[in-house]
Amino acid sequence: MNEKDYILRYIERMMITEKDVTKVVIEAFERMSEEIESVIETLEIMSDEEAIKGIEEGLRDIEEGNIISFDEFLKKHDINEL
């Protein structure tokens, strides 16, 4: 292999490496963006008193066994199965 081929292979490897690094950085920023969006949604829910009351009520119902199956729900509301 001559010097020119060696240099071309080195440059090619570097380009692939840079593309991989760029891809990893972009994916990391996308994941961070999703996490930030999730935190914002959580904060919005936590600041909604009505939503929190509904969640707490639902959790109490579950603890007390006041639940029905999905099939029972469909039947109760006269909905044909999906």
PyMOL commands that place a pseudoatom at each C-alpha (Angstrom):
pseudoatom trace, name=CA, resn=MET, resi=1, chain=A, elem=C, hetatm=0, pos=[0.000, 0.000, 0.000]
pseudoatom trace, name=CA, resn=ASN, resi=2, chain=A, elem=C, hetatm=0, pos=[1.409, 3.365, -0.941]
pseudoatom trace, name=CA, resn=GLU, resi=3, chain=A, elem=C, hetatm=0, pos=[1.182, 6.559, 1.100]
pseudoatom trace, name=CA, resn=LYS, resi=4, chain=A, elem=C, hetatm=0, pos=[-1.705, 7.921, -0.945]
pseudoatom trace, name=CA, resn=ASP, resi=5, chain=A, elem=C, hetatm=0, pos=[-3.829, 4.805, -0.323]
pseudoatom trace, name=CA, resn=TYR, resi=6, chain=A, elem=C, hetatm=0, pos=[-2.936, 4.852, 3.355]
pseudoatom trace, name=CA, resn=ILE, resi=7, chain=A, elem=C, hetatm=0, pos=[-3.949, 8.514, 3.670]
pseudoatom trace, name=CA, resn=LEU, resi=8, chain=A, elem=C, hetatm=0, pos=[-7.203, 7.919, 1.770]
pseudoatom trace, name=CA, resn=ARG, resi=9, chain=A, elem=C, hetatm=0, pos=[-8.089, 4.985, 4.039]
pseudoatom trace, name=CA, resn=TYR, resi=10, chain=A, elem=C, hetatm=0, pos=[-7.276, 7.052, 7.110]
pseudoatom trace, name=CA, resn=ILE, resi=11, chain=A, elem=C, hetatm=0, pos=[-9.483, 9.899, 5.886]
pseudoatom trace, name=CA, resn=GLU, resi=12, chain=A, elem=C, hetatm=0, pos=[-12.270, 7.435, 5.092]
pseudoatom trace, name=CA, resn=ARG, resi=13, chain=A, elem=C, hetatm=0, pos=[-12.080, 5.932, 8.586]
pseudoatom trace, name=CA, resn=MET, resi=14, chain=A, elem=C, hetatm=0, pos=[-12.110, 9.406, 10.117]
pseudoatom trace, name=CA, resn=MET, resi=15, chain=A, elem=C, hetatm=0, pos=[-15.206, 10.366, 8.110]
pseudoatom trace, name=CA, resn=ILE, resi=16, chain=A, elem=C, hetatm=0, pos=[-17.024, 7.236, 9.262]
pseudoatom trace, name=CA, resn=THR, resi=17, chain=A, elem=C, hetatm=0, pos=[-16.006, 7.928, 12.848]
pseudoatom trace, name=CA, resn=GLU, resi=18, chain=A, elem=C, hetatm=0, pos=[-17.188, 11.548, 12.626]
pseudoatom trace, name=CA, resn=LYS, resi=19, chain=A, elem=C, hetatm=0, pos=[-20.529, 10.410, 11.179]
pseudoatom trace, name=CA, resn=ASP, resi=20, chain=A, elem=C, hetatm=0, pos=[-20.916, 7.897, 14.003]
pseudoatom trace, name=CA, resn=VAL, resi=21, chain=A, elem=C, hetatm=0, pos=[-20.075, 10.508, 16.629]
pseudoatom trace, name=CA, resn=THR, resi=22, chain=A, elem=C, hetatm=0, pos=[-22.502, 12.960, 15.054]
pseudoatom trace, name=CA, resn=LYS, resi=23, chain=A, elem=C, hetatm=0, pos=[-25.208, 10.301, 15.012]
pseudoatom trace, name=CA, resn=VAL, resi=24, chain=A, elem=C, hetatm=0, pos=[-24.617, 9.460, 18.690]
pseudoatom trace, name=CA, resn=VAL, resi=25, chain=A, elem=C, hetatm=0, pos=[-24.705, 13.147, 19.680]
pseudoatom trace, name=CA, resn=ILE, resi=26, chain=A, elem=C, hetatm=0, pos=[-27.938, 13.733, 17.750]
pseudoatom trace, name=CA, resn=GLU, resi=27, chain=A, elem=C, hetatm=0, pos=[-29.547, 10.657, 19.348]
pseudoatom trace, name=CA, resn=ALA, resi=28, chain=A, elem=C, hetatm=0, pos=[-28.459, 11.848, 22.798]
pseudoatom trace, name=CA, resn=PHE, resi=29, chain=A, elem=C, hetatm=0, pos=[-30.011, 15.273, 22.195]
pseudoatom trace, name=CA, resn=GLU, resi=30, chain=A, elem=C, hetatm=0, pos=[-33.219, 13.650, 20.954]
pseudoatom trace, name=CA, resn=ARG, resi=31, chain=A, elem=C, hetatm=0, pos=[-33.417, 11.520, 24.115]
pseudoatom trace, name=CA, resn=MET, resi=32, chain=A, elem=C, hetatm=0, pos=[-32.721, 14.579, 26.273]
pseudoatom trace, name=CA, resn=SER, resi=33, chain=A, elem=C, hetatm=0, pos=[-35.463, 16.471, 24.457]
pseudoatom trace, name=CA, resn=GLU, resi=34, chain=A, elem=C, hetatm=0, pos=[-37.916, 13.617, 25.104]
pseudoatom trace, name=CA, resn=GLU, resi=35, chain=A, elem=C, hetatm=0, pos=[-36.950, 13.530, 28.782]
pseudoatom trace, name=CA, resn=ILE, resi=36, chain=A, elem=C, hetatm=0, pos=[-37.392, 17.298, 29.123]
pseudoatom trace, name=CA, resn=GLU, resi=37, chain=A, elem=C, hetatm=0, pos=[-40.794, 17.056, 27.434]
pseudoatom trace, name=CA, resn=SER, resi=38, chain=A, elem=C, hetatm=0, pos=[-41.775, 14.281, 29.850]
pseudoatom trace, name=CA, resn=VAL, resi=39, chain=A, elem=C, hetatm=0, pos=[-40.714, 16.353, 32.865]
pseudoatom trace, name=CA, resn=ILE, resi=40, chain=A, elem=C, hetatm=0, pos=[-42.705, 19.334, 31.591]
pseudoatom trace, name=CA, resn=GLU, resi=41, chain=A, elem=C, hetatm=0, pos=[-45.811, 17.150, 31.142]
pseudoatom trace, name=CA, resn=THR, resi=42, chain=A, elem=C, hetatm=0, pos=[-45.356, 15.748, 34.656]
pseudoatom trace, name=CA, resn=LEU, resi=43, chain=A, elem=C, hetatm=0, pos=[-45.059, 19.246, 36.109]
pseudoatom trace, name=CA, resn=GLU, resi=44, chain=A, elem=C, hetatm=0, pos=[-48.182, 20.336, 34.233]
pseudoatom trace, name=CA, resn=ILE, resi=45, chain=A, elem=C, hetatm=0, pos=[-50.148, 17.425, 35.678]
pseudoatom trace, name=CA, resn=MET, resi=46, chain=A, elem=C, hetatm=0, pos=[-48.764, 17.988, 39.175]
pseudoatom trace, name=CA, resn=SER, resi=47, chain=A, elem=C, hetatm=0, pos=[-49.850, 21.629, 39.039]
pseudoatom trace, name=CA, resn=ASP, resi=48, chain=A, elem=C, hetatm=0, pos=[-53.406, 20.659, 38.003]
pseudoatom trace, name=CA, resn=GLU, resi=49, chain=A, elem=C, hetatm=0, pos=[-55.288, 20.175, 41.301]
pseudoatom trace, name=CA, resn=GLU, resi=50, chain=A, elem=C, hetatm=0, pos=[-58.250, 18.513, 39.591]
pseudoatom trace, name=CA, resn=ALA, resi=51, chain=A, elem=C, hetatm=0, pos=[-56.025, 15.979, 37.849]
pseudoatom trace, name=CA, resn=ILE, resi=52, chain=A, elem=C, hetatm=0, pos=[-54.206, 15.156, 41.094]
pseudoatom trace, name=CA, resn=LYS, resi=53, chain=A, elem=C, hetatm=0, pos=[-57.529, 14.669, 42.910]
pseudoatom trace, name=CA, resn=GLY, resi=54, chain=A, elem=C, hetatm=0, pos=[-58.679, 12.328, 40.133]
pseudoatom trace, name=CA, resn=ILE, resi=55, chain=A, elem=C, hetatm=0, pos=[-55.463, 10.317, 40.314]
pseudoatom trace, name=CA, resn=GLU, resi=56, chain=A, elem=C, hetatm=0, pos=[-55.701, 10.055, 44.106]
pseudoatom trace, name=CA, resn=GLU, resi=57, chain=A, elem=C, hetatm=0, pos=[-59.348, 8.972, 43.854]
pseudoatom trace, name=CA, resn=GLY, resi=58, chain=A, elem=C, hetatm=0, pos=[-58.451, 6.353, 41.273]
pseudoatom trace, name=CA, resn=LEU, resi=59, chain=A, elem=C, hetatm=0, pos=[-55.655, 4.990, 43.455]
pseudoatom trace, name=CA, resn=ARG, resi=60, chain=A, elem=C, hetatm=0, pos=[-58.052, 4.777, 46.430]
pseudoatom trace, name=CA, resn=ASP, resi=61, chain=A, elem=C, hetatm=0, pos=[-60.564, 2.899, 44.262]
pseudoatom trace, name=CA, resn=ILE, resi=62, chain=A, elem=C, hetatm=0, pos=[-57.883, 0.410, 43.273]
pseudoatom trace, name=CA, resn=GLU, resi=63, chain=A, elem=C, hetatm=0, pos=[-56.778, -0.076, 46.897]
pseudoatom trace, name=CA, resn=GLU, resi=64, chain=A, elem=C, hetatm=0, pos=[-60.396, -0.613, 47.972]
pseudoatom trace, name=CA, resn=GLY, resi=65, chain=A, elem=C, hetatm=0, pos=[-61.100, -2.995, 45.098]
pseudoatom trace, name=CA, resn=ASN, resi=66, chain=A, elem=C, hetatm=0, pos=[-63.642, -0.702, 43.423]
pseudoatom trace, name=CA, resn=ILE, resi=67, chain=A, elem=C, hetatm=0, pos=[-62.663, -1.745, 39.924]
pseudoatom trace, name=CA, resn=ILE, resi=68, chain=A, elem=C, hetatm=0, pos=[-64.159, -3.630, 36.990]
pseudoatom trace, name=CA, resn=SER, resi=69, chain=A, elem=C, hetatm=0, pos=[-62.543, -5.479, 34.100]
pseudoatom trace, name=CA, resn=PHE, resi=70, chain=A, elem=C, hetatm=0, pos=[-62.316, -3.957, 30.644]
pseudoatom trace, name=CA, resn=ASP, resi=71, chain=A, elem=C, hetatm=0, pos=[-64.919, -6.430, 29.362]
pseudoatom trace, name=CA, resn=GLU, resi=72, chain=A, elem=C, hetatm=0, pos=[-67.280, -5.412, 32.191]
pseudoatom trace, name=CA, resn=PHE, resi=73, chain=A, elem=C, hetatm=0, pos=[-66.713, -1.760, 31.321]
pseudoatom trace, name=CA, resn=LEU, resi=74, chain=A, elem=C, hetatm=0, pos=[-67.611, -2.399, 27.686]
pseudoatom trace, name=CA, resn=LYS, resi=75, chain=A, elem=C, hetatm=0, pos=[-70.729, -4.309, 28.659]
pseudoatom trace, name=CA, resn=LYS, resi=76, chain=A, elem=C, hetatm=0, pos=[-71.771, -1.672, 31.225]
pseudoatom trace, name=CA, resn=HIS, resi=77, chain=A, elem=C, hetatm=0, pos=[-71.544, 1.070, 28.603]
pseudoatom trace, name=CA, resn=ASP, resi=78, chain=A, elem=C, hetatm=0, pos=[-73.080, -1.071, 25.846]
pseudoatom trace, name=CA, resn=ILE, resi=79, chain=A, elem=C, hetatm=0, pos=[-69.941, -0.921, 23.689]
pseudoatom trace, name=CA, resn=ASN, resi=80, chain=A, elem=C, hetatm=0, pos=[-69.241, -3.727, 21.243]
pseudoatom trace, name=CA, resn=GLU, resi=81, chain=A, elem=C, hetatm=0, pos=[-65.776, -5.219, 21.644]
pseudoatom trace, name=CA, resn=LEU, resi=82, chain=A, elem=C, hetatm=0, pos=[-63.118, -3.573, 19.569]
for i in range(1, 82): cmd.bond("trace and resi %d" % i, "trace and resi %d" % (i + 1))
show_as sticks, trace
zoom trace
